[in-house]
Amino acid sequence: MSPSPMPRGRIVHVRTPGKINVSLRVGEPQEDGYHDVAVAYQAVSLLDDVWAQPADDFSITLEGHVDTSRVPLDGSNIALRAARLLAARAGYNGGVRLHIEKRIPVTGGMGGGSADAAGALIACDALWETGRSRDDLLALAAELGADVPFALMGGTAIGTGRGDQLSPALATGSFEWVLAVADFGLSTPEVYQELDLHRARHRVDIAPPPLAPEVDVEVLQALRAGDAQLLANAMTNDLQPAALHLAPELGEVLELGESNGALAGIVSGSGPTIAFLAADTDAAIELQVALSASGLGVLRAHGPVPGARVVDPAATGPIRVR
């Protein structure tokens, strides 16, 4: 039997994390233009909140601690697409009103859109009582985008293929991150295109891309040990040269962070957010202050944290959907 529309008064609140790619290896382009990757993901405490309540149709509203002007509010919005996909597969006949409070930078390489899609899947599944298994939701997430399954899983994981074939990674302790947020975005397809051009320009000087990329063993060892210095020494992002070519000012940000105590800095995903790894909480606070004094937009987070989860309304105060 298909689920029936729920009473109007019910609201579900989900909290969903951003991510940092502590390692990103990129293979050569496939026939369809996409690249196979090997990613070490870590979910961090920079969180978006997603609220869902019953409606006759599908709509979305936003508020944010970050600039949300680049987030579409029409049918192309990935959270709305997630809700529609779940409704279609579950045979649900109603709609949903989504409201998202954003803290994850938009087009910043931290998976903010993917987090919102994962949040919408979890929220609508709970709201509509569709009873989808975790594996079902992960399969739907993979249809929406390569990073969406990890936003559901959270923690620390290795992603292969397009990044959506996940396996949990053993990680101990907590890592402290300071994030320098740009006031502009970078297009992920453009960064991948620039990577291909970069490799073509420097084919004599650099090794060819692997057919089947893998996460470096040093990264896995550092995560398993919970050792920030070891991870700082092992972090890598094959997209970083392309991002720096498209936005050279990011190189100055990297130098600034590393000269102010960061163990290491890395472009997060396709950028332009720069993620700096700090030795501990005190070092992270000092770095945050130094970067803020230089006029940069700066956020602080720790990881790993869980994936998208329903929040107990009694623990979070009044619902803010308007």
N, C-alpha and C positions, 0 to 999 in steps of 0.2 A: 504493500500500500504506500502511495506517495505521501510524504510529510505534508500536513496542512499548515497554513499560515498561523503563526503564534500570536497570542494576545498582544495588543499594542503597547502595554506598559513594560514589557520585558526588555532589558538592555544587557548586553554582554560586553565586558571590558577585557581586552587582551593587551599584554605588554610584549613587545617584540624587539630583538636586539639588532644593532648594527654589527658589522664584522670588519676585521682587518685580515688581509692576506699576508701572513708572516713569511710566506714563500709562494712565489708564482712562477712556474716554468711553463713556457709556451712552445708548442710544437709548430711545425710548418702548416700553412693553410691547406685545408682539404678541398676537394672538388667543389663543395658547396660554399667555399669561402670562409667557413668557420675553422677555428683552431682547436685542436685538442690541448688540454692544459693539465697540469698537476699542481694543485693548490693545497697549502696548509692554511685552513681557516681558523680564526679564533673569534668567537662571539664576545662582544664587549658591552660594558654597562652604559653605553649611549643608546637610549631606548625610545622607540616611538610607542604611543598609546593608540589603540584602535577600539572604538566603540561601535557596536552594531545594534540596531533596533528594527523591528518589523516595519515594513512599508509595502505599498502596493507596487512600487517600481524600484529602480536602483538609482541611488544618488549618493553624493559624497560631499563633505565639507572639510575644510582644513583650518587649523591654526598652527602657529609654529614659533619655536625659539630660534629657528633658522629661516632663511629666505625660502619661501615656498612658491615664488612667482613662476618658477619653471615647471611646477607640477600641474599637469592637465586635470581638469575636473569633468571631462566628458568621458565617453565610452572607452577612450584609449588608456585611461588611468588603470594601472596594473592591479590595484586593489579591487576596483569595480570589476575588472576582467576576472579576477579570482572568484569573486562572489557569484558572478554569472556562470562561470564554469562549474562551480560546485552545485548551484541550483539546477543546471541542466543535467548533470550526472546523477543527482539525487532525485530528480523528478519533483523538485519543490516548485510550487505554483505562485508563491508570493515574491516580494522583493525585499530590499534592505536599505536602510539609511545608514551609511558609514560616516563616522567623524574621526579624523585622525589629528592627533597632536604630535607634531614632528620635532624631534631633537637631532635626528641623524641628518647630516648635511645632504642636500639635494644635488644629484650628479657629482658627488664627491668621492666616488670610489669606495664607499663603505656599505653598499648594498641597501640603501634606504628604501628604494622602491620595492626591492625584493622582500625586505622586512615587512612592509605594509601589506604586500600580497599574502605573505605567510600569516600575518595577523588577521587579515580578512577571512582566510580559509578557516582558521581556528575559531574565530568569533562566529562566523555563519554556521559552521558545523555545530557549535554549542547552541546557538540561538534557534536553529531550525531542528535540532535533535536528529540530524541525519544518520548518526551512528557510524560514520566512516572510520575505518581502522587507520592507524598511523601510517601503514604502508600505502593505503588508498590516498591519503592526503599528500604523502611524499610524491606519489606518482602524478597527482594533479599539479603539485608545485613544480615538478620538472617540466610540465607542459608550458608553464608560465614564464620560466626563465632559469638560467643555470644556477643562480645564487639563491633561488627561493627555497629549495629543499634544505639548504644549510640553515636558513633563518628559522625553519621549523625545528631542526635538530639542535642547533646551538652547541655550546661547549667548544671543543676543539676537534677538528675532523680533517681528513684528507679527501679532496675531491679530484676525480679524474674524468676522462672523457671531455665533456663540455664544462666540467666542474660540478655536475649534478650526481655523479656516481660516488656516493659518500661511504666512508668507513670511519668510525670513531677513532681518534688518536689518543693514546695515553698521555695525559698531561698532569703534572702535579703543581701545587702552589698557585700563585696568582701573579700576573704580569701587569705592570703599571705603564700606561700609555698617555702621552700628551699629543694632542692632535691639532695641527695647524690647519685651519679651514680657510680655503681661498674664497674670494668674493666672486668667483666665476666657476663655470663648470667645464668639464672636458667630455667630449662624446666618446663613449667606449669604442664604437666602430672606427672612428677616426684614429684613435690611439693604436688599435690593432693594425690599421692600414699603414700608419707611420712606422710601426715596428717592422712590417714587411719591407717597406722602403729602406729603412735603416739597415736591415740585414742585407738587402741587395747592394746598397752603397758600400758596405764594409765586408763583403763576402770574402775578400782576400785575407782580412785581418781577424775575423772571428769564426768560431766553429759553426758549422751548419746546425740548424735547429734539429732537435731529436725527433724521430718518428713517433716515439711514445714517451713523452716527458714524464719524469718522476721527481718527487720531492726529495731533496738532498738528505742523506742519512743524518748529517750533522744537525739539521733542523729537527728531525724526529728525536734525536738524542737529547737536544736542549730542552724540548718540550717535556720529555719524559723525566728529565732531571729537575725541571722547574727552575732552571738556571738562566737568569736574564742576560748575563754576560755571554754565555755560550750562544744563546739565541741571537743576541746582537751581532755576534761574529758570523752567524750562519744565514741571517735573513737575506733574501734576494727577490728581485722582481724583474722579470725579463721585459716588462712593459715600461720600466722606469726610463730608459734612454729615449723612448718615443715620447713619453709625457714631458720630459725635460726639453726635448726638441720643440714641441708644440708650445710649451710654456716655460721659457728659460728662467724666469724669475723664481721658479720652484727650486732651482739649484742654490740660490742665495738663502732660501728658507732652510734647506738641508744643512748648509754650512753654519747658519746661525744657531740652529738647535744643537748641533754637535759641538759647537764652541761654547755652549752654555750648559754642558753637563749631560746631554743625552748619550746613552751608550751607543745608539745608532739611530738613524732615521731612514725611512723608506717611503716611497710613494705608495699610497694605499690603493691597490687594484689599478684601475686606469687613471687614478688621480681625479682632481688635483690635491686632495687632502694628503698631508704629510703626517705619517705616524712615527712618533719618536718613542723609543723604549727607554724607560728610566730604571735606575737600579732599585729604587724603593719609593714609598709614598712621599717621603720628605724630598727626595730628589725630583720627583714629578712635580710637586708643588713649586719648588724653586724654579724649575724649567718653565712651568706655566707662567709664573710671574715675569720671568725674563722675556719670554716671547710676547706676552701681552704688552710689556713696556715698549716693545719695538713696533707696536701698532698692529700686530697680527690678531686675527680671530682665533682664539685658543680654547680647546675643551680638554678635559681630563677624564680618563676612563680606566677601568681595569677589566681583565678577562682571565679565564673564560667565565661566561655566565650562561644560564640556560637559554634554550630557544623560545619561540613564541608560546605563551602560556596564558590561560584565563586567570584574571586577577579577582580575588575576593572583594566585592564592592565594599564590604564592611571595613576592609583594611586600607582602603584608598580614599575614603571620603566620598562626597557627593559626585554623582555622574555629571560630566560637563558637556554632554551633547546638547546642542542648542538648536 
